[in-house]
Amino acid sequence: MRDATLIPAVTVKAANAIEPLVVSLATAAKLLGVSDRHLRTLTKEGTVPFVKLGGRILFRIESLNRMLTEIETTASGDRSPNGSLLKDRRATRQSRVHEARKEHADKSEDDLAQD
């Protein structure tokens, strides 16, 4: 008798099966292994690519796979060759926040100078 662990798993799909192009936030969170709330936060930060269609936030499976490849860390702790994307997105967001705060401070100083 053959050991069951040595038998490869085979998935059979119907010839006319349609694979979804996008998944909902809840499904994407399950696929990524994070909570819905955390995925929503990552979406707002611009870390995770998404599509807004009819007021719904949807995620392209292809984009999620690409994002994971880009931020993948090897066993030695080094990022993959494209791993800088996540850092770039965060840096861009932090830069925008910093600029907005600076503009707000400058505007406040101008308002005080006019008084």
matplotlib code that plots the C-alpha trace (Angstrom):
import matplotlib.pyplot as plt

x = [0.0, 1.3, 1.8, -0.9, 1.7, 3.5, 0.5, 0.4, -2.8, -4.6, -7.2, -9.7, -11.5, -14.5, -13.5, -15.9, -14.9, -14.4, -11.7, -12.6, -10.5, -11.2, -12.1, -13.9, -12.1, -13.2, -11.9, -8.6, -8.1, -8.5, -6.1, -3.5, -4.0, -4.9, -8.1, -10.6, -9.7, -6.0, -6.4, -8.7, -5.9, -3.3, -5.6, -5.9, -2.1, -1.7, 0.3, -2.1, -3.4, -7.2, -9.9, -13.0, -16.0, -19.5, -18.5, -17.0, -13.3, -12.0, -8.6, -7.2, -5.7, -2.8, -2.0, -2.0, 0.4, 2.7, 2.6, 3.6, 6.4, 7.7, 7.7, 8.8, 11.6, 14.1, 15.2, 18.3, 16.0, 16.9, 14.1, 13.6, 15.1, 11.8, 11.2, 11.7, 8.2, 6.6, 9.2, 8.8, 5.0, 5.4, 8.1, 5.9, 3.0, 5.1, 6.5, 3.0, 1.9, 5.1, 4.5, 0.8, 1.8, 4.5, 2.0, -0.5, 2.1, 3.2, -0.4, -0.9, 2.2, 1.0, -2.4, -0.7, 1.5, -1.5, -3.1]
y = [0.0, 3.4, 6.1, 8.8, 11.6, 10.5, 10.8, 14.2, 16.3, 16.9, 19.6, 19.0, 22.0, 22.0, 23.1, 26.0, 27.2, 31.0, 32.3, 35.6, 38.6, 40.4, 39.4, 41.2, 42.8, 39.9, 37.3, 39.2, 39.4, 35.7, 35.0, 37.3, 36.0, 39.4, 40.8, 42.8, 45.9, 45.6, 45.2, 48.3, 50.2, 48.9, 50.0, 53.5, 53.8, 52.9, 49.7, 47.3, 48.0, 48.0, 48.8, 50.7, 49.6, 50.7, 51.8, 48.4, 47.9, 45.0, 43.4, 41.9, 38.6, 39.3, 42.5, 40.9, 38.2, 40.8, 42.9, 39.8, 39.0, 42.6, 42.7, 39.1, 38.6, 35.8, 33.5, 35.7, 38.7, 40.4, 41.7, 40.3, 42.4, 44.3, 44.5, 48.3, 49.0, 48.9, 51.1, 53.5, 53.7, 54.4, 57.0, 58.7, 58.8, 60.1, 62.7, 63.9, 64.0, 66.0, 68.5, 68.9, 69.6, 72.1, 73.9, 74.0, 75.5, 78.0, 79.1, 79.5, 81.7, 83.8, 84.2, 85.3, 87.8, 89.4, 90.1]
z = [0.0, -0.9, 1.7, 1.2, 1.7, -1.5, -3.7, -5.4, -5.0, -8.2, -8.8, -11.5, -12.9, -15.3, -18.8, -18.6, -15.1, -14.9, -12.6, -11.0, -11.9, -8.7, -5.1, -2.3, 0.7, 2.9, 0.5, -0.2, 3.6, 4.0, 1.1, 2.6, 6.1, 7.7, 9.2, 7.1, 9.2, 8.7, 4.9, 4.9, 6.7, 4.2, 1.4, 2.8, 3.2, -0.4, 0.4, -1.2, -4.8, -5.2, -7.6, -6.6, -8.7, -7.9, -4.4, -3.6, -2.9, -5.0, -5.3, -8.5, -7.7, -10.1, -8.3, -4.9, -6.2, -7.7, -4.5, -2.4, -4.8, -4.5, -0.7, -0.2, 2.2, 1.8, 4.7, 5.2, 5.8, 2.5, 0.4, -3.1, -5.9, -6.3, -2.5, -2.3, -3.6, -0.2, 1.3, -1.7, -1.2, 2.5, 1.9, -0.7, 1.7, 4.6, 2.3, 1.3, 5.0, 5.8, 3.0, 4.0, 7.6, 6.5, 4.2, 7.0, 9.4, 6.8, 6.2, 9.9, 10.2, 7.3, 9.0, 12.2, 10.3, 8.7, 12.1]

ax = plt.figure().add_subplot(projection="3d")
ax.plot(x, y, z, "-o")
ax.set_aspect("equal")
plt.show()
